[in-house]
Amino acid sequence: MPLLIFFLVAIAIIVILVRLKKPKNLTTDLNSQPKADQLAGSKDYSGTTGNIKWKLTSSVWYEDTGRSSSKALSRSWNSKSVWQTDAIKLPVGKFVMLMSIPGEVKASEIKRGGFVNKMVNMAADAALDVYVASYFGKQYKSLVSIGEDGVKIQRDELKDFMILTNVGQLAEKYFDVGTVSTLASWKKMDSGFLQENKVDQFGLLFSPDGVILSCMANMDSESEVKIFSDFGSVLATKMIQTNEA
C-alpha cells in the first residue's frame, strides 16, 4: 500500500508539472546544447529527475521516400526522440515492452501449438522487428520477440497498447492500477507538445541495458524535453520499486 500511495502522489506531481509548463520553474537538472533550427540534425540533452539520471536525443532528418507520380524524387521530414536511463536494468535476455499498436501487430492473445499458430506468431514477430528497430534500435530485435516464452499482458484501460514480455510475473506487478492510470492519462492529456499525436504514439522498453522511452517526434523546446523526461522518470522509478518489492 505505501508503494501505491507513493506512486499515485508521483502521478499527481507530474500531471501538475505538465499542465503548468513553466520553464522558469523547472526542478529537473537539465543541460542541453543550444536550441537548433528545424534543420536536419540531432540535439542531445541530459539531466537528473529525482534519482534518475537520463539522456535524450532528439533528431530530425530528411529522407527520400521514392518516386512521386511525376517521377520526381519525393522527400519528407522525419523526427524521433529517444529518452534513456540505466537506473534500472533487467537480467540478461529479459524484457518488458509497451508500445502503441501498429496495425500489423495484433493485440490478441498469443496462441501456442499447431502449425497455423506458429505461422501467425512468426508474421507478428516480423512486424514487431520493424517496430522495435525503429523505436529502440536494431540491436533489440533479437531480444524483443514473441518466441517461445513471450506473453502479452492485457489491461482494459490500455487497449490501444500492446504489452509484451518474457518476465510475466514482473510485468503483471508493474502494470498495476497506478501504472495503468499514468499511461492512460498521459495519452488522453494535451501536454502541449508541438507534435502531440506523435508523442502519444510512444514505445517503452525495459531491457538489460536500461530503459528506453521513444516516440517519432522531435522535442521542440527544453520545456518539452522536461515533460517527456519527467514521464520517463516516473515509469523508470516505478519499475525500480516493483523490482525491489
N, C-alpha and C positions, 0 to 999 in steps of 0.2 A: 504493500500500500504506500509506504513512503516514497518508493521509486516512482509510482504512478503520479503521486501528488507533485513531486519534483518536476516530472516531465510535463505535466499539464501547466505548471507555472511557467516553464520554459516556452511552451507553446504560446501562452498569453503574452509573454515578453516579446517574442519575435513578431507576433501579429501587430502589437503596438508599434514596434520599430518599423515594420513595413508600411504601416499607414501614416506614420509621422513623416518619414522620409526627409529628415532634415540633416543634410550632410555635415553641418557645423557641429552637430551634437553626436557624431559618431563615437561609439565606445570601442569599436574594433581597432586594433593596432594595424593600420593599413599603410603599406608602402607600395608605390606604383611608379611606372615610367610616366613621363609627361603624356597627356592625352593626345592621341593622334587624330588626323582627319579620317574620313571614311574611305581610306585607300587600302589596297591590299597590304597585309602585314599582320603582325601579332603584337599584342600588348601583354606584358607579364605583370602580375600582381602577387603580393604575398602579405600575410597578416596573421594575427592570432585572435581568435574569438573564444573567450573563456580559456580553457586549457587546450584548445585545438589549434595547432599551427597548420596553416594551409598555404597553398599556392593556386593561382588561377591564371590560365592563359586564354585570352580572347582573340580570335583570329578572323580575318576577312580575306577572301581571295576571289579572283576572277577565274572562271572555269569555262572551257569550251564544252558545249553541250551537243555538238553535232551540226549538221546542215539544216537550215530552215527550208521552207517551201521555195524560197527564192534562190536556193543553193548557196546563199551566203553563210558564213560561219556564224553560228548562234552562240552567244556567251551570256553568262549570268553571274551575279554576285552570290557568293556562298559565305556563311558565317558559322562559327562554332565557339562555344565556351566550355572549358574543362576545368573543374574545381577538384583539387586533390588534397588528401591528407594521409599520413601514415600513422595517425594517432591510434588506429585500431587495425590489426591485421588478422586475417583468418588463417587457419592451418593450411599447409601446402595442399593444393588440389581442391580446396573448398571455396564455395562462392555463394553469395546471395545477391540476386539481381531483381530490380524492379524497373519496368520500362513501360512507357506509353505504347499501347499495342499497335504495331503496324498491321496493315490489312493481311499480309501474307502469313502472319503468325497468329493462330487462333488461340483463344483463351480457354478452350475446353480442357477437360482433364486429360492427362496423358494416359493412353491405353497401352497395356503391355500384352505380349503374347500374340502370335499369329503374324503371317507374312504381311497382310494389309496394314496392320497397325504399325509394323516395323517400317514400312514404306512411308506411311503418313508422318511418323516421327522423323524420318530421315529428311523428308521435304521441309518440315518445320525447322529442323536443325540448319538446313541450308539457308533458309530465310533468316534465321537467327544469326548466322555467321555474318551476314551483311550488316545487320543492325549493330552487332557487338563491335565489329571492326570500325564502323562509322562513329559510334558514340564513345567507345572506350579504347580502341586500338586493336590492330590485327593480332597482337600478342595474346589477346584474351579469347580468341576464337576457340582454341583447344580447351580452355578452362570452362567456359560457359557453354553447356551442352545439355540437351535432354538426356542423351546417353542411357546408361542402364540404371543410374541412380538419381536422375533428375526428377524432381517433383514440383508441382505447381501449388502454390498457396492461394486459396480462394478467400476473398473478402468482398462482401456485397457492396460496401461503400467504394470499392476500388475496381469496379467492373471495367473501366477503360484502361486498366493497367494489367500487365502480366507479371506475376511474381514467380520466379524460377530459382531453384536452389538444389544443392545436393547435401545440405545440412538442415533437414526439415524441422527438427526439434528446435534449433536455434531460431530459424525463420518464423516459426509459429509463435514463439515467445516475443520476438522483435515486433511483429506486426500485431500488436495489441491495440486496445482502444485508443491510447494516446497517439501512437504512430499513425494509425489509420486516420484519425481525426486531423492530424497535422498535414498529411498528404492530401486528403480530400479538400481541406480548407485552402491550402496553397493553390490548388488548381482552380478553385472557384473564385478566388480573390483577385481583384485587379490590383496588382502590386506596382503598377506604374512603369513597367518596362516598355521600351520603345517597340520591342518585338515580343509583346506579351504572349501571344499564342504559341510562338516557337519556344519560349522559355517554359511554358506549361507542358510541352511535349518533351519531358526530360527522361534521362536514364540514370539509375543509381546502381552502383556495383560495389559490393564488399568483396575483397579478394585477398590473397596472401600478400599483395603489395600495399594494400591500404584501401582507401575509399575514393571512388570517382563519382562525381555528380556532373552530368554533361547535358548540354542542350544545343540545338542548331541555331543559336542566336549569338550575336556579339554583345558584350556588355558596353552600353553606350556612354556610361559615366561611372565614376567611383561610387556614387550612390547605388547604382545597380549592382556593382561588384559587392558592395557591403551587404545588400539584401540577399543576394544569391549565396554569399558565403555564410551568412547567419543561418540560412536554411540548411545548407550542407553541414554546418557545425552542430546544429540541433540533431540531425539524423545520425551523425557520427557519434555524438555523445550518448545517444540512446543505445546504440549498438555496444558501446563500451560498458554501459550499465547492464545490458542484457547478458553480455558475455561473462561478466563478473558475478552475476546473480546465481 
